[in-house]
């Protein structure tokens, strides 16, 4: 958990809750913050998953990674849009490491309706930059 708190009616509230569930690797808690007809994109427009079932499927295996953790660096909120800058620790096919992520969320009725993810280049543990 963290010391960030948001009003329930803030667009940041469901985004924060899903990040907490992501870091706890709790798929059920994670999915409760996504609409049934949500869309999940690789930025800018490549649709990766459509609907809650497909988003769940994308995350089930990832949540098995014991080192999975999204560290929030910065969050900006404008209306129903939330932009998170994160550094995500996870296990890539080549081994454990980190990746910079820019996540853009569109919130509707207290849940995430659309999300776009711009991924950096993975940095494997032990690599020098």
C-alpha positions as CSV (number, residue, x, y, z in Angstrom):
1,X,0.0,0.0,0.0
2,X,1.0,3.7,-0.1
3,X,0.1,7.0,1.4
4,X,-1.8,8.3,-1.7
5,X,-5.5,8.9,-1.1
6,X,-8.2,10.0,-3.5
7,X,-11.9,10.9,-3.2
8,X,-14.1,8.1,-4.5
9,X,-15.4,10.4,-7.2
10,X,-11.9,11.3,-8.5
11,X,-10.8,9.6,-11.8
12,X,-7.6,8.7,-9.9
13,X,-9.5,6.5,-7.4
14,X,-10.1,3.4,-9.6
15,X,-6.6,3.8,-11.2
16,X,-5.0,3.8,-7.7
17,X,-7.1,0.8,-6.6
18,X,-6.2,-1.2,-9.7
19,X,-2.5,-0.3,-9.2
20,X,-2.7,-1.5,-5.6
21,X,-4.4,-4.8,-6.7
22,X,-1.7,-5.2,-9.5
23,X,1.0,-4.9,-6.9
24,X,-0.8,-7.4,-4.6
25,X,-1.1,-9.6,-7.7
26,X,-4.8,-10.0,-6.9
27,X,-6.6,-10.6,-10.2
28,X,-10.1,-10.4,-8.7
29,X,-9.4,-7.1,-7.0
30,X,-7.7,-5.8,-10.1
31,X,-10.6,-6.6,-12.4
32,X,-13.2,-5.0,-10.3
33,X,-11.9,-1.6,-11.4
34,X,-12.3,-2.2,-15.2
35,X,-15.6,-1.9,-17.1
36,X,-17.1,-5.0,-18.7
37,X,-16.5,-3.5,-22.2
38,X,-13.1,-1.9,-21.4
39,X,-10.4,-1.6,-24.1
40,X,-6.6,-2.0,-23.6
41,X,-4.2,-0.5,-26.1
42,X,-0.5,-0.4,-26.9
43,X,-0.1,3.3,-27.5
44,X,-1.2,4.9,-29.7
45,X,-3.9,2.7,-31.2
46,X,-3.1,-1.0,-31.3
47,X,-5.9,-2.9,-29.5
48,X,-4.5,-5.6,-27.3
49,X,-7.6,-6.7,-25.4
50,X,-11.3,-5.9,-25.7
51,X,-13.5,-6.6,-22.7
52,X,-12.8,-7.6,-19.2
53,X,-12.3,-11.3,-20.0
54,X,-9.5,-10.5,-22.4
55,X,-7.8,-8.1,-20.0
56,X,-8.1,-10.7,-17.2
57,X,-6.5,-13.3,-19.4
58,X,-3.5,-11.0,-20.2
59,X,-2.8,-10.5,-16.5
60,X,-3.4,-14.0,-14.9
61,X,0.1,-15.3,-16.0
62,X,1.8,-12.0,-15.2
63,X,0.4,-12.0,-11.7
64,X,2.3,-15.3,-11.1
65,X,5.6,-13.3,-11.2
66,X,6.8,-13.0,-7.6
67,X,8.7,-9.8,-8.4
68,X,5.9,-8.0,-10.2
69,X,5.5,-4.4,-8.9
70,X,4.5,-1.1,-10.5
71,X,6.2,1.9,-8.8
72,X,4.3,5.1,-9.4
73,X,6.7,7.9,-10.3
74,X,4.1,10.6,-11.2
75,X,0.4,10.9,-11.7
76,X,-1.6,13.6,-13.5
77,X,-5.4,13.9,-13.5
78,X,-7.4,16.0,-15.8
79,X,-11.2,15.4,-15.8
80,X,-11.8,11.8,-16.4
81,X,-8.3,11.1,-17.7
82,X,-5.4,9.9,-15.6
83,X,-1.8,9.6,-16.8
84,X,0.7,7.5,-14.7
85,X,4.4,7.3,-15.2
86,X,5.6,4.1,-13.6
87,X,8.7,1.9,-13.4
88,X,7.5,-1.8,-13.5
89,X,9.6,-4.6,-12.1
90,X,8.8,-8.0,-13.6
91,X,10.3,-11.1,-15.1
92,X,10.8,-10.9,-18.8
93,X,11.5,-13.9,-21.0
94,X,15.2,-12.9,-20.8
95,X,15.1,-12.6,-17.0
96,X,14.1,-10.2,-14.2
97,X,14.3,-6.4,-14.8
98,X,12.5,-3.1,-15.1
99,X,10.6,-1.2,-17.7
100,X,9.4,2.4,-17.9
101,X,5.7,2.6,-18.6
102,X,3.4,5.6,-19.5
103,X,-0.2,4.5,-18.7
104,X,-3.1,6.6,-19.8
105,X,-6.5,5.8,-18.4
106,X,-10.0,7.0,-19.4
107,X,-12.4,6.6,-16.4
108,X,-16.2,6.3,-16.7
109,X,-18.6,5.8,-13.9
110,X,-15.9,5.0,-11.4
111,X,-14.1,2.3,-13.5
112,X,-11.4,2.2,-16.2
113,X,-13.1,2.2,-19.6
114,X,-10.0,2.5,-21.8
115,X,-6.2,2.3,-21.2
116,X,-3.2,3.0,-23.4
117,X,0.3,1.8,-22.5
118,X,3.6,3.2,-23.9
119,X,6.4,0.9,-23.0
120,X,10.1,1.7,-22.7
121,X,12.9,-0.7,-23.3
122,X,13.3,-3.4,-20.7
123,X,16.4,-3.2,-18.5
124,X,17.5,-6.6,-17.2
125,X,18.8,-6.9,-13.7
126,X,22.6,-6.4,-13.6
127,X,22.7,-4.5,-16.9
128,X,24.5,-1.2,-16.8
129,X,22.8,1.8,-18.3
